[in-house]
Amino acid sequence: MDIQSASSVVLQALTQATSQDTAVLKPAEEQLRQWETQPGFYSVLLNIFTNHSLDVNVRFLAVLYFKNGIDRYWRRVAPNALSEEEKTSLRAGLVTNFNEPVNQIATQIAVLTAKVARLDCPRQWPELIPILLESVKVQDGLQQHRALLTFYHVTKTLASKRLAADKRLFQDLAGGIYSFVCSLWNHHTDTFLQQIYAGDQQAALSSLERTLLSLKVLRKLTVHGFIEPHQNMEVMGFLNSVFDRLKQFLECCRPVQLGNVCREKLEKTIILFTKVLLDFLEYHPYPFIPLIQRSLEFAVSYVFTEMGEGVVFERFIVQCMNLIKMIVKNDAYKPAKNIEDSKPESLEAHKIKTAFFTHPTLTEIGRRLVSHYFLLTQEELTMWEEDPEGFAVEETGGDSWKYSLRPCTEVLFLDIFHNYSQTLTPVLLEMVQNLQGPTNVEEPVQLLMKDAVYNAVGLAAYELFDSVDFDVWFKNQLLAELQVNHNRYKLIRRRVIWLIGQWIPVKFKSDLRPLLYEVILNLMQDPDLVVRIETATTLKLTVDDFEFWTEQFLPYLESIFGLLFQLLQQVIECDTKMQVLHVISCVIERVHIQIRPYVGCLVQYLPLLWKQSEEHNMLRCAILTTLIHLVQGLGAESKNLYPFLLPVIQLSTDVSQPPHVYLLEDGLELWLVTLENSPAITPELLRIFQNMSALLELSSENVRTCFQIIKAYIFLSATEFLQNYAEGLCKSFCELMKDINMEGQVQVLKVVEIALKVSPVLGSHMFQPLLPAVFRGIVDGERYPVVMSTYLGVIGRILLQNSSFFSALLSQMAQEFHQEMDQLLGSVIEMWVDRMDNITQPERRKLSSLALLSLLPSDNSVIQDKFCGIINICVEALHDVMTEDSETGSFRDCMLMSNFEEPKVTEDEEPATEQDKRKKLLALEDPVHSVSLQQFVYGKLKAQQELMGDQGFQALMETVDTEIVQQLQEFLQGL
């Protein structure tokens, strides 16, 4: 098909693909997808999107298909890669003329040109940069702009390459074009300044767009184009000129009104100037040293003096503060602890900083930060009134300090305070002193000032540890502030309770806690919602603190918990509900079973909240966390929650349901604690296990929790569970064992071991397909001790507790190995004796000796051959488990457990779960804990003696080392 007819077919498909009608759209998309790999398809797309007479939507779609094609088929090694001939003609077509009239399409063409450049420039496309450099010189406005736009995207893409060879190529490029780009930028900047002062707004806007693009190119070249930028006069010249240009542009802001298009672009350019400085400081801290003085003078004068009035705007203030912060905090500018070890550059930078941050400068910065930037704005106060939840739960974590003014000022304050605390502590304490006593509610400015100062004292709590006696201040002043009930004083009530929260982990006497709980109880009933939410947050910090003591809190638990529940119902926004739920979870977690009498309302409300939060997965995660702590607090009583709890677990752990992406981790945790605290299995609880096979296929980081859940089911109801699910589980395990690491294999086998321990007959039968591999591992002498130890644990259980099954397995394996059963048994015993040292847990060591002894009495010559090894193992195990009674001098087996007793729980210990009780009862039936090794050895040797007669037995004992025999006799004396 020739290019002309191909063009019309593709054009028709693209036109149909822009249709709103899916009946037309879907077949067209499918057709285009099939053409993606056809030779010539991208040449046709290029013809279509460069034809300005066609429909804009069709052209835009053609550009997008072209762009996606570059990602998939441009590389030489890609399947269905484009031919070199087609790529050559496409490259030429992309830079033939820069005259695209539509902005969005022009941007996409620039981006896709950059994508090609990333792969082909400069090797296969050496002419790209020279063409761009020529094109940005032309007089035609549109062409010049489009060429600059492409130049910027190409530079940005090439600068982002990280391989050493690519970096060198970019540095060569930067060195060659830097002067030209500098003069281009200067030319457009001067033109803009002339036009703006002449009042020619339209022409100025056009020049400003070019200034912005050329500055973006310069930023990439300056930051990424030089290994030692400080050695290059032009680079340092450009960076120094940034400060002068910034002043000129800031002055331009005065006559240009807010809301004007030109003003918006102007602010964008000013921010870009600051980004140049911030990026250069981040990537080249040492070359930045000559710029420290100017940067600090510039930033401080505009942000902390009258110089900035009328010209600065919020984003610019944030950038300037970040510049100060990065200089103050930069490790490269701090001398080493031992001055002699410091780099000369670090000492130089430190000297410049010290000379700049004089006592008066620091005092002024500290005062201005608190008294000017910390004040709540009218906008924030309005938000408090109109959207209290939005105000109370405003996100200030993470990287918000890079973009938002309030977190930015707070982070700068903290960093400066940390580095210059000796100077700033007295300044802050003086501000506190000036605000002693309750403030007049008729003086809103004073209220705002007190709020700001208290904010500073809270932020700097750790720095003020030695300078403020918080306990005295709390009793003598802050308590009184919290008693003022006037509506306007809510500012201070909210700030004081926040302040207490900041000081709790720093310095707050535990005997003042009851007083604080009284305060919290009071403020949880405050008429203002923001105050109540802040109080709940402080409660969480109090309860979560290392020095929290449950006994002190119990008298207030019922009232506070009731008020927390009320707050949870009162708030509307998901984020606020999450925050309150986290507080509730924390309280339940810390008071544990003491919560039981008070959770009735919460238990009734959570199903409703779960239903309402269908669209809000993060809120559902918070509900799951609350349920986890609730189940742990309720223990066996949690069975009353099953009608709600089990469907929640079912949904959260079902990988076919989309919400599992968010809920799975918490859902698995909830499933586990539900099982651990379940008094008995229910059909519904058993049914949820249908979700497990898909979870094991995921084999993600949650697989460990899945294993714990499986074990919990076995402990809870082994017979029902294994009969229903063991077959499928065994298949899943067999699949897992093929591609799981050593630790994973051990986890799988531990589940099998527990199944054998709980139900030796059913467990052996159900997990039979896994056992040959275990047997093989022992015979082959598995080299990893942990794995070998687990193998021996599994086979030891079968040998000791299901000997008929062991015989059948031995027979099966003998056929596989083409050996006699006795011969194979001899190999297994020999390996067992040889690798006994791999087993480190005393329980397993005792199990091994019980298992091997269970082969006695025997007249089998192979077992008698290995008698010496079996006795060696028994004596080793006796050493492990026997303790000597100092009074009687006799030995007793320390692993024997007496009948079941409820252990007394101390304040710090969590009470035993239902599963802990099940494990204890199981241990009472486990031979390891119910059979005395000493008596078992004695009984088996006696039986062997009776079988062989005294003489034969004597001959058998002589095969054992005399020292071992002597130790054995010591252990058995008195029996």
Buried (B, 14 or more C-beta within 10 A) or exposed (E): EEEEEBBEEBBEBBBBBBEEEEEBBEEBBEBBEEBBBEEBBBBBBBBBBBEEEBEEEBBBBBBBBBBEBBEBBBEEEEEEBBEEEBBEBBBEBBBEEBEBEBEEBBBBBBBBBBBBBBBBBBEBBEEBBEBBBEBBEEEEEBBBBBBBBBBBBBBBBBBEBEEEEBBEBBBEBBBEBBEEBBEBBBBBBEBBBEBBEEEEBEBBBBBBBBBBBBBBBBBBBBBBBBEEBBEBEBBBEBBEBBBEBBBEBBEBBEEBEEEEEBBEBBBEBBBBBBBBBBBBBEEBBBBBBBBBEBBBEBBBBBBBEEBBEEBBBEBBBBBBBBBBBBBBBBEBBBBEEEEEEBEEBBBBBBBBBEEBBEEEBBBBBBBBBBBEBBBBEEEEBEBBEEEBBEBBBBEEEEEBBBEBBBBBBBBBBBBBBBBBBEBBBEBBBEBBEEBEEBBEBEEEEBBBBBBBBBBBBBBBBBBBEEEBEBBEBBBEBBBEBBEBEEEBBBBBBBBBBBBBBBBBBBBBEEEBBEEBBBBBBBBBEBEBBBBBBBBBBBBBBBBBBEEBEBEBBEEBBEBBBBBBBBBBEBBEBBBBBBBBBBBBBBBBBBBBEBBBEBBEBBBEEBBEBBEEBEEBBEBBBBBBBBBBBBBBBBBEBBBEBBEBBBBBBBBBBBBEBEBBEBBBBBBBBBBBBBBBBBBEBEEBBBEBBEBBBBBBEEBEEBBEBBBBBBBBBBBBBBEEBBEBBBEBBBEBBBBBBEEBEEEBBBBBBBBBBBBBBBBBEBBBEBBBEBBEEBBBBBBEEBEBEBBBBBBBBBBBBBBBBBBEBBBBBBEBBBEEBEBEBBEBBBBBBBBBBEBBEBBEEBBBBBBBBBBBBBBBBBEBEBBBBBBBBBBBBBBBBBEBBBEEEEEEEEBBBEBBBEEEEEEEEEEEEEBBBBBBBBBBBBBEEBBBBEBBBBEBBBBBBBEBBEEBEEEBBEEBBEEBEEEBBEBBEEBBEEE
